[in-house]
């Protein structure tokens, strides 16, 4: 789909739906058809935004080939591309001032660990944090992550340039490209807390944690005061009679 493509109105497509479920009321089916048209529009808007993102002009060249510490020693940003042309970097909230890593970062990195097996066929992915590398590797082992690669930005040069100029313990997501040997910044998440709509938690777009996408499918939604934790109290098993 292209931004200029002529599309059948979503309401017309939704009207073609033949789905019905046991004992549903006419009111339910009418409301569901209205929702279906909005879901079609949402799908289209996601694609329009992705197309606009892909069409961005070349970004700025990186100021330096940043030095990181990985599981096998010192590496540079340029090494992280491997044989790929695109590198995605997530900066997690796990600086030396934190006793434990951010639960929200941990939540979606746990999901990414499985996704990475497929993702790395198309792009390179790296996770940065400001803690020493051994601390990061210990945490990776604790969480059972097999695929995400963690790197320590101990100098903070990358973090101050592409995440937060004041080196605050905040998350960041950036994409870099390498074309003809030149590494450029392509895109970073720039939606800040000041851009949050009323009644909404601060978050960027697109959604990077499938947890929230699943919660959006249920009647209670995301809730207003629930967030992922590093550990949960075990739920007693219900006896089946």
Steps between C-alpha positions, in 0.01 A plus 500: 500500500617851420397826664328611178321170432123512445338263746153364547334676795553305820127497570439321169762237580362452850150449356630195311583323824297182550624407848241420766535328836252304715228697678631845408243780491428729204641785711827313543533427128425863407759631745752237388459601135561864594811394690616286208499803271716686752737203521539508122574873520754436775675239288514748213630779723775277639611429142483869404720593796745220418520618139569858610770371733664299224497811278697715745798680341846378603566581864817647645825305502598368842758725669723212604530122487388452859690260724298238690578202719343169403516141615819448297668829581522844342302565183400803298162605369607410147571141610139451611359510148660168411397429143184711524431852372277602790564498874230546765622607843289499813637678807352339810459660840770321696758755601741449792273705726220243466488207741304297245421540131183674389205253508341652189824475300540145626145416393539572133863390477375160618259505206770628266726211598282262303431746219873562456545154348294617204591869509872440459435348159411850379671749731750516786378565854692606809401601852705764681508592868724715716592228753824298481485214252527224761195636679310494172612146417398382847158651446470339158571162658253567782220577253586206277555711189667307221496731199512869595854636508584740784772763491629743759528867408733575790631825353146623447596666171234320299235547770558876530488540122199287406303437821530785750745788503501501880571126518174439686389141554235501227425259216579562136437332167702594192563362154822545304590417142829417333518579130826503302694489827327807647297458821206735539226550752167400341231533770453531874191496716426866574160489671556642848288520812401854404322354195278263697125524446270549805452185705775314319830371631803642319591269217633517149381359172517244361441277801815296560369264770241239393386491864304822455360394164352190660360699793334739254296201376334432835197678655702646789769638269838598639359619829609818676745381762644167384854467366730203441709378792824310515338233716142399574336317787413152374129455432356192672380237257126452488392143563305359209206289608 
